[in-house]
Amino acid sequence: MPKSPTTITPPTDIDPYRLAMVAAVTPNFLVMLDDAGRIEWVNPSFEEHTGYQLKDVRGRLPKEVLYGPDTDPETIKRINQKLHRAEVIEEDILHYSKGGEPYWVHTYCVPIGTQQGVAPGYIAIQNNISDRKNSERGLRIAASVFDRSHEAILITDQSNRILDVNPAFSRITGYSRQEVLGLNPAILSSGRHSGEYYRSMWRTIEKTDHWRGEIWNRRKNGEEFVELLSISRVHLEEPGQYYHVAAFSDITALKNHARELDRAANYDDLTGLPNRQLLEERLRTARDHADRQNRSVSVCYLDLDGFKAINEKWGHPVGDQTLRTLAERLTRALRSGDTVARIGGDEFVLLLQGDDNHEAVYRRIFTTVGDPLLVGDQNVILTASLGITRYPEDGSDAEGLIRHADQAMYSAKEKGRNQYHFFDPGLDEHRRNQLMEITRALENEEFELFFQPKIRVTDCELFGFEALIRWNHPQKGLVSPGEFLPIVENSHLEVPLGQWVLKEAIHQMNAWKEAGEDLAVSINISAPHLMDRSFADYLESYLHSHPDVAPGQITLEVLESTALEDTHRASNVLERCQSLGLQVALDDFGTGFSSLTYLRTLPVDIIKIDQSFVRNMLEDASDRAIVESVIFLAQRFAHPVLAEGVETMEHARTLRQMGCNFVQGYGIARPMPAGKVLGWARQWWAKAQSGKTGDMLDPAVVSGKGV
């Protein structure tokens, strides 16, 4: 049944003016509507709050001026239905001011008419309830956050008794809400933290009303976990009344992940030793400590001698186990506070602090490395080369100290196995100055390529030229490579200088091609240049920019004596070069420790016998035997052989009898500038056509006279 309209009896003993005063001063909004629901009159409070003047709203429906985009359609529908039935309306509804600001009102609307002796219509009394609505909304949000938060939340009173916990608390700790109500949060204590830790925490809360930090607690099942905890003291309006609200997240997995990341970033996967990054950090700390204590620090770069043979004979898993065993031995051999780090491969760096007798430590290191190791099914004795630099005598930064120890290690290797060598800062300063001079020379285009011919011994055919770098020094004149290439070796200039040689040689081949001659050229490539990641891409790009140069006319000469550390990777790079059409020569064959390994694993088209064996082979039986052996091996592997250092007719005759295919040396011609190559080649071809070259036994030909 519809609700009957309220009967309003106007007072007869009150001045109507006084009633109008009530309508004018009340903070409530008063709205009078006609029987069609249109606004007839509003009071000043309505005007002040909504921004609408009476003249703005008179004759308009409330929905035309007061409703907005978020006003509830269902509430509007109920109000319209009750207006149609002339029923009392009591609703909370969202209105909008003239400026578009939303506000909530509680509307109480009653119909009036003939019973009151007035024209039919409605009187609406509205109270602004925005604050209450916002509070209710805030409470609903807070309750939702409390219930749905992924963080555990607990509320305690002044005595630190638990008043409430949320579902996340139960999920993280394993305790239900009913189990913990009224208890102290100390039920979660892991026992890891001291009483002073908790007292300090509460002193901070007393002082600042807040504390935040990490804390270890224990779940109901006894499992420990680490949480990120935040405690806030919430004061009420009553003096001295407050609660504690604690929120925490279980960060155990995050902490474990952080430890894993730290280990991955700072420790070697294979041995568990510090890696280069952590070593540099510790070295910086050690330098600072040495400065404060007026003490020294030794940085030792250790490289195992011939370790690659273990990987090649027994495989990488056995090699890895050998490195792990050696890492454990080195760690035990050092003192507390010293560091052993693995830089990569079979290279370690030892950081020794203090001014004690390090000579004894160096000997102990060699003894540790030299103790027999069970490798595969047999005992193996390893040796090492050790490079050492000392701070503050060497005042470099952490990176520089490691680099200098590395340089000293190479000097130790040159002495022979099981040796150590100290870095000399004075010599390094001299080398830096030399490198700066070479850098300027590269920028000023002071370098030049010379070319030395290579001849086929069977018919004296010109086989090609080898590109050899020279330095046109502005003061010293022409400088041979033996004076500056050792300085460049293992420096930042090795790759840029190698790229210059590669680019200049191809450029020169292109120039000869344009001059009508198609000449083959071999180019020396150092191991660091070959192993540079951009090598093959750079070479391919430069070949594309010189399409007239036939790749098959280019031979890359890789020094066997450079002892490439990663033959697998080197093989991949060389195979890619061969796929581009280039030839590969193994230079200085026989001078390294792993000649047969390289011959077996590297993709090689030609083998060059080092001139040190060729030059003395006529007088030295051992050198002659080496030359014969190299030629024999090359024939077995179906590789042609080129001998360097051919200086006499007898050398040429003997090499031809041994089965050598090609020769080069001063006996043919000395290296010459690019501008003289075409003239020399044309003279040689002219002699060949006239038969004056004979069978390579003509002394005039062998000595190079007349050509």
Secondary structure, DSSP 8 states (H G I E B T S, - for coil): -----------SSS-HHHHHHHHHH-SSEEEEEETTS-EEEE-HHHHHHH---HHHHTT--HHHHT--TTS-HHHHHHHHHHHHTT--EEEEEEEE-TTS-EEEEEEEEEEE-GGGTS-SEEEEEEEE-HHHHHHHHHHHHHHHHHHH-SSEEEEE-TT--EEEE-HHHHHHH---HHHHTTS-GGGGB-S-S-HHHHHHHHHHHHHHSEEEEEEEEE-TTS-EEEEEEEEEEEE-SSTT-EEEEEEEEE-HHHHHHHHHHHHHHHB-TTT--B-HHHHHHHHHHHHHHHHHHT--EEEEEEEETTTHHHHHHH-HHHHHHHHHHHHHHHHHHS-TT-EEEEEETTEEEEEEESSS-HHHHHHHHHHHHHS-EEETTEEE---EEEEEEEETTS---HHHHHHHHHHHHHHHHHH-SS-EEE--HHHHHHHHHHHHHHHHHHHTT-EEEEEEEEEETTT--EEEEEEEEEEEETTTEEE-HHHHHHHHTTSTTHHHHHHHHHHHHHHHHHHHHHTT----EEEEE-HHHHHSTTHHHHHHHHHHT-TTS-GGGEEEEEEGGG--S-HHHHHHHHHHHHHTT-EEEEEEETSSS-HHHHHHHS--SEEEE-HHHHHTTTT-HHHHHHHHHHHHHHHHTT--EEE----SHHHHHHHHHHT--EE-STTT---EEHHHHHHHHHHHHHHHHHTTTTTTT-HHHHHTTT-
